[in-house]
Each structure stands twice: as C-alpha cells, then as structure tokens.
C-alpha cells in the first residue's frame, strides 16, 4: 500500500467506505464485513470512512477497529441523519458529534465531514461549530462533501478545510472540471468516492438489474445511455489492463489516483476478495500514452452522451410516466441528476423538487410523480 501526506495526515492511497452497511446495495453480512475491515487494516489501509446516516455503520466500524484505533484515521459525516433535508446548524452538529463519538467508541474523530449542503444555515455558523469541536479535541480535522463549487469556495474562504469529498470515477468525471481545481486553489485534499462507478467498472454487470432495494435500480449511472457508455469504458479498461496484468476495476482506481489533488480513493468492498482486488489499484500508474488514449475516449463519450442525455430528458418529460412507481421514480431521478450535470438549471432551483421527489418513496403516490413531472417541465422550459 502506498501513502499520501496532507496537512499532517499520512493516508493510505485507498480507503474503505462503509456506505454499503446502510443497505443501499442489498443486505450485507456484518460478520464478513468486519472480517473485511480487519483484513484491510492488515493489508495497510489506514483510512476508514462512514457517516451518521449509514444505518449501523458507525457502530460496526467502531466495534471492529477498537483494537487498533490509534493506528488509523476515522472519517465520518454530519448533517443528514434525521429526515431528508440536511441540518448543519451549530446545535445539531454538536449533538450529532457526541452521538457519533459514542457509536464509534472513540474520544475523537480524525476527520469530520459536512455530508450535504444545508442552504438554510450560514456557512459561518457551521464552520464555527466545527472549529469549536476541533478546539475541544473532539475532532482533529474537518472537510466538506456533496457541495456545489460555490459553496465549497465559501467554506474554504471561511474556515480551515482539510478535505473535499467528491464523486469521481471514469464514468462520473464531473468533479474533474468543477471540484478538483479547487483542491489546488485552496490547498485542500481531494477524497474520491464511488471510484469504481458503484461497481459498474468491475465489468461484472452487463444487465443493469439488481435485487429489490438496491440503490442502483434508480441510479442514473445504470440507466439508458449512461450505462451503454460505461460498458464501453469498461471494455477499454479491460484492454489496457492486459498490459499491466490488472483487472478493469484496478485500472479504474489507478486512474482516479492519477488525478492531481486526490489524497485518497475510497472503495466500498464488503468481502475480502473484493477488497484485495480493489487494493490492486494502488502502487502503480498508467503510461502517458494510455492516459492520452483514455482522454480521447472520454471526449468522444462526452459528446455522444450530451446529445443522448438531452434526448432522454425530453422524452421523459413529454411522455406519460411508466405505471410502475419504481420505474417512474427512476425516470424522474434521471431527469433531476442529468439537468444538474449538464448545468441546464442551477442546483438551488431544482433542489426543492429533489426533496419532494425523495419524500414520496414511503407513500409511493404515483399521482404526485405526475405533478413533479409538470414542475420539471416548467423549470426546464428551454429544452
């Protein structure tokens, strides 16, 4: 395992995330997961990432790493435990931190991260709460994640931000343009998540269908033209991997680690074989020629994707939604994420619709999905 140093932390190039314990990719075997965490530590991983909103993940991680707590870095997140809308108020952050410390069975959190944006709370209030926690020794560093670029800048200008958590993979390259440059500008470290494209870049999924409850059933990355493009990129990674005796997913992780500003690439294995393969993405690099080949491919895919994505958005908004709630829901999620990705609308304008849509998951009221479709038509009038 190779390591990267940033502001006093010497992090393993690859870190292990615990998002899967939230059940988003189907039910996980906790015993096997704990064995995987211990194996990761034995193989040199020293960065483990979780969140208050990941079900029992903090508790499971805390129990597992207790024997070697002082030899690792624990990162967790705050702001989206209760309800759909994030809460980054000072009072919430302080209470949430104490609860996370208790669940993690530790006296301090190495890296405490803003999980999602809370536009109702001033950045200054959130930063003050984080700075106070640092002064008290409850946290050592703090970072931000899942934020639009303008909010990242606001945090970096206001406080001493350690890291910027961002989605980054060969099939989700938006952060390359909008967030990675901020790492250099403000001296923060980039922590990449979903580096394997939520499993797409393993090359093991030729059919985008998963067990009920799996988040990927509604993930735009596994829908329509996005999935088709992803499969072509997997094929290219398989081709390049032959020259290095690496698997497609190992090439995918190495590509993420080659991006300037990245201090750690998170992976989300739940078994030891899965972990061992992922760790093979560390300690080597692609040649300049292969990087050029990939950039040429990405440019070609981006041009094709933009055209096809616009076509798909227009179709979804102009046709009757599928009768099955889950299918209609997935279509509207696709529209929301694609509209933000293509910068067809400002995030602050469409976020209320996003919250309204995800609030329907419990009731599964299909009539309200039609109302949301109409709202999106009104917002995206220039398509």
N, C-alpha and C positions, 0 to 999 in steps of 0.2 A: 504494500500500500504506500502510495506517495502522499505527501502532506503539503499544505499551503498555509503560509503565515499571514495573518491580517490583524493588525491592531492588538497584538499580544496573544491572540489565539492561534494555535498550530493545529489546523483542522485536517482530518483525512479528506483526500480528494473526493471520496464517495461517502455520503452519509446515508443513514437508513431512516426513512419516514414511516410513521405509524398510521397513516390515513386509512389503510385497509381495515384497521380494527373498528372503524366506525360502521362497517358493514356495507360500504359503498360498492364493493366488488364481490358481494356474496359473503356468506358466513365463513369466518376463519377459525381454525383450530388453535386455541390460545396456547396449549402446551407446545405445539410445533412452532408457534410464533416466538415463544420465549426461548426455545432452543435456537431458533434462527438468530435472535438478538445476541445471545451468548456467543454463538459462532462468529457473528460479525465482529464482536469485540476481540475475540481470539485471533481473527484474521487482520486486525489492525484498524477497524473502523472505530473512530472515537467521537463521532457526531451523530446524535440521535434526535430526531425532530418529531414533535407531537403537537397537540392543541387541546384546549379545554373543550372544544366542540367535537372531538373524535371519540365519542362514546366513552368506553372504559380505558382508552389508550394510555392516558397519563398514569392511571393506577397500575396497569400491566407493565408499563415501562419502568415505573418507579420500583416495583417489586423485583423486577428482573435484574436491573443494573445496580442494585443496592450494594452488592459485594465489591464493585469496582467503580462506585460513584465518583471518587476523586480523580480517576484516570480518564474521565470522558467529559464531553460537553453535552448538556441537555438543553434543547431549544423547545419552547412551547409558545403558544399563541393565545391572544386575548381578544375578546370583542364580539363573539358570535355564538355564545353558549345558549342563551335563552331567546327563543323566538327566531324570526327570520332576519329582522333588521339588526345590524351591528350596534354595539354600545361601547363607546370609548370615553365615556365620562370618567372624571377622576375617581368618583366614589365607586363606580363599577370596577375599574381597573384594580383598585386597592383590594377590594373584596375578592375579585377573581384571582389575583396573585396569591393571596393567602390560601385559597382553596386549591390552587394548582400545587403549591408547595406541599400541602398536606397529602394530596393524592400521589405526588411524586416521591414522597418520603425523603425530602431533602430540605436543607436550610437555605438554599439559594438556587436560582435559575441562571444558567450561564447566558442564555440569550432569550429575551422576552420579546415577542414579535406582535405588532399590530396585525391582526388577521385580515380584516376587511375595512374599508373606509366607512366612517360614520360622519356624514356631512353635517349632522346636527350639533356635533361637538367641535369647538375650535381646536385647531392643531396645537395651539399654545397650552390648552388645558391638558390634552393628552400627553404632550411632551413633559410638562411639569410633573404629572403623576409618575411617569417613567423615571424621570430624573430623581424624584424623591425616593422611589423604590431602590434605585441604584445607590443613593447616598446612605440608605439604611442597610445595604448589603443583601437585600432580598433578591436582587438581580445584578448581574455583572455588566451586561451589555443589552442594548435594545435595538430592534430593527423594525422594518415595515414590509408589508406584503399585500398583494392583490389591490394595489392602488394605481389610479391613473397617473401619468407622468407629472401633471401639475401638482398633485397632492404629495408625490414623492419629493418634489422640489421644496414644497412648503415645510415638510418635516426636516429635510436636510438643512434648510436655512435656519430652522428654529432650534434644533437640538443636535446632539452628538450621535447621529445614527450610525450603527455598526454595519448593518447589512440590509440588502434589498432582496426580498424573496420574490421570484418571478417564475412563471411557467416558461420553460424553454426546452424545446426539442427540435429535431429536424422536421417535424410535422406541425410545429407550433412556434414559428420563428418571429412572431410579432415583437417580442421583447428585444430582439437584436437591434431593431431600429429605434424603439421608444424608451427602453429602460437601461440597457447595457451602457449607452453613452453617459448616463447619469452616474454610474459607478465611478467612472474616471473623473467626471466633473466635480463630484462631491467627496471622493475618496471613500466610498462605501463598498463593501464586498457583495458580489452577486451570488446568491444561493439559488440554484436552479431546481425546480421540481417538475414532476411529470416528464423526466428526461427520456423515458422510453415510450413517450406518447401513450401512457396508460396501457402499455402492453402491445400497442399496435406495431411498434418497431421490433418486436421479438420475431416477427414473421410467422407467428403461430395462429393468426386469426385471418382466415380467408373469407369467413362469413361473419358479418357484424351482428351476431345474435348471442345474447348472454342469458344467464339464469334470471328469473324474476327478482327485482330489487337491485340488480347491478346497475350502477350509475351510467355505465357505458351504453345502455339501451337508449338513453336520451342524449348522450354526449354528441355534439355536432361533429367531433373528430371522426366518429364512426358512422356518419350519415352521408349519403349522396356522394357528391364529387370529392369531398374531403377524404373519404375512405379510399376511393379509387386512386387519388394522388398519393396517399400514404402507402398503398401497396407498391406503387412504382418506386418510391423512395426505399422501401424495404428491399426490393429487388436490387437496387443499386448498392445498398449496404452489403447485401449478400455477395455481390460481385467483388466489391472492394475487400471484403473480409477474407477472401481466399488468399490474397497477397500477404496478409498478416496472420493467418491462421486464427481469425477471430470470427465470432458469430455476428449477425446483423445488429443485435442489441448492444454488443460490446463496441462496435463501430459507432453506434448512435451515442453512447455515453462518452466515448472519446471525443466525438465532435463537439458535444456540449462543453467538455473540459478544455477544449481548444479556444473557446470564446474569451476574448480579453475581459478581465474583470471578474470572472467566475472564480470563487474560492472553494465552492463545494457543489457537487452534483448529487441531489437526493434520488434515491431509488426506493421502491416500495415492495421488496420481496416478502413473502410470507412463509417460504420454505428455504431450507439450506441450499439445495441445488440451484434454486432461483437466485439466491444471494451470491453464490460462488460464481455463477455466470456473470452477474452484474459487476462484481468486483474486477472482472477481467477487462473492464473498460478503463481501468487506471494503469498508469505506468508506461504508456506508450502513446504515440501520436501518428496521425495520418501525414503522408508526404504533402508538400506544397502542391504537387501536380494533382493529387487526389482531392485536395481542398478546392482547387480550381474546377475540377470536374463536378464536384458537388454544387458549387455556387452557380455554375451554368445550368445544372439541372433544376435548382431551386428557382432561378429566374424564370425558366420555362414553365415550371409548375405554377408559379405565382400568377403569371399572365393568363394561363388557362383557367386557374381557379377563380380569379376575379370575375371573369366572364360567366363561368358556370354558376358561381355563387349568386350573382345578381339575378340570373335566370331562375334559380331555385327560390329565392326570396320573393320574386314577382309572382311565381306560380303559387306559392303557399298563401300569399296574401290575396290573390284574386280567385282562388278556387275554394270550394267547400272543404272544410276540415274533415279528416277521417273520423268515422263514427267512434272507433275505439279511443277512449280518453288518452291512454298512454301514447298512442301514435300522434294524436293531435297535439298533445303536450310537447312531444319531442319536436314536432314541426315548428312550434312557436318558440321553443328554446333555440332552435336553429336560427330562426329569424333574428331574435334578440342578439345572440352572440355574433352572428355574421354582420349585422348592422353596426355593432361596435367595432368589430375587427376591421371592417372596410371603411370605418370613420364616416358612415352615412349619417350619423347623428351623434351628438355629444352624450357621453355616458350619463351625466346628471339628468338629462331629459328622458332617458329611457329606463333609468333605474326604478322609478315608481312602478312601471309596468312589469319589470322583472320581479319585484317583490310581490306584486299582486298575483302574477302567474304562479310563483312557487308556493304562495299561500293556498292555492287550490289543490295541492297534492293530497291533502287529507280528505276534502269533500268530494273531489273528482267530479265537479259540476261542469259538464260539457257545455252547457248553455253560456257559462261565463267565459269559456275559452273563445267563443264566437265574439263576445264583447271585447276581449283582448285583441283578437284579430282585427277588429274595426279600429281600435285605438292605434294599433301599429300602422294601419293603413293611413290614418290621419297624420301620424308623426312622419312616416316615410313617404311623403307626398311627391317627392322628386324622382322616384324610381321609374 
